[in-house]
Amino acid sequence: MSARVLLVDDLELNRKLLEAQLRREYYQVSSVASGLEALAAAKADQPDIILLDIMMPGMDGFEVCARLKADPATRHIPVVFVSALDERVDRLRGLELGADDFLTKPVDSAQLTARMRSLARLKIVTDELRLREAAGRQLGAIDGDPWRDNGLGARIVIVDDDTRRAAAIEAALGGQHLVVPVGRSAVSVGQARPDLILVTAAAAAFDGLRLIAGLRSSAASRNIPILALCDGDQPDAALRALDLGAHDVAYLPLDEDELAARVRTIVKRKRYVEAMRSFLDRGLEMAVTDQLTGLSNRRFLTTQLQGLVMRAARGGEPVSVILADIDHFKAINDTHGHDAGDEVLKALAARLSTSLRPADMACRFGGEEFVIIMPNTFADFAAMVAERLRRDVAAAPVAIGGGREIAVTASFGVAGVAAGDTAERLLKRADEALYRAKQAGRNRVVAEAA
Ligand SMILES: [Mg+2]
């Protein structure tokens, strides 16, 4: 998997070495020599991964990372610190600033590429969601900032065979997260619906790598991030874990603060992806829903009806439509105001949709007009249903706020699908029937002439 890498290092020799290393693995590399250039390039070029030196004159790597993570235009880009420093305090500081990993110079090629592959995979998911984020905001489906999560309070599953180590992990994370006890099978782990799975790849009693592979292929756990705990002196296991789909690796002996920092970064990323996914679902729903009444809208109606009419035309099941229009709606608006008009529309929508069968679809067609699609229904039966709806509407007055009530009636036109029909023609016949119901004095049902 290739990716575009931004390399930041003040020393030309370091840049040359890493560039050559990355190009050998077919990454596209661009490099800059200072923190300020890095910020500008990150924003302008939107690389997939940023490899960041710490010790640089002027703005150091920590400052660059903090600024990248504070800017909505760059905060989603994974950052990996590459440094000659191997002090725990530096590593911790980098991870706490939101960096995804910390590699030590000279950089081990296998380690670098395993980490890059894993980060590039994550980036693909975020990129896709970000592309649709703008559309979601325009639709009004996304408000607030899904990135502003603190990464705390996650449900975490620990799979380890060493009870003392498991207890130590739990102690390291328990104050910030909820540790959920489960068994060791991929299925039981997935069913616990955790935010993160911590697998000890170095376990003696079971094959941790096999478990990671199993978790990645099982539908219940496929999207749950995994952090693999590997032996510090077995780097190959860490590479395998990343390649099998672990999001991150931490080494034994356990550094509790480092583990906590890594967990927070993973949890933040996961929650962002989840929030974006649910926003998108909401956006899809909003695109086919009438905001005032909660019924389906015209767009939904047209698509559904076209499908049903086409099926009927090919010899499939019949379909009928009821077109309903509130009587004297303009007068209601003029006399009682538009808020009252809205209350009437909502009440009508509720009365129409409660007396329908599950397969029937009530939609707001526009203005004070509603359409009910009745799959697998002939027009004569639809006319009977329309008559019941008419009675339901007229039976009780509608509350319009302020303790006021008004009597409301509606007129109904009914039509059933005919040979050679299209959705437009069917709706047009229902509309003609509705027109006759209005002409005949309103508050009545007229079915199209057979
Ligand atoms: Mg340097």
Residues whose N, C-alpha, C, O or C-beta is under 5 A from the ligand:
A	BS01	MG	D10 D53 M55 M56
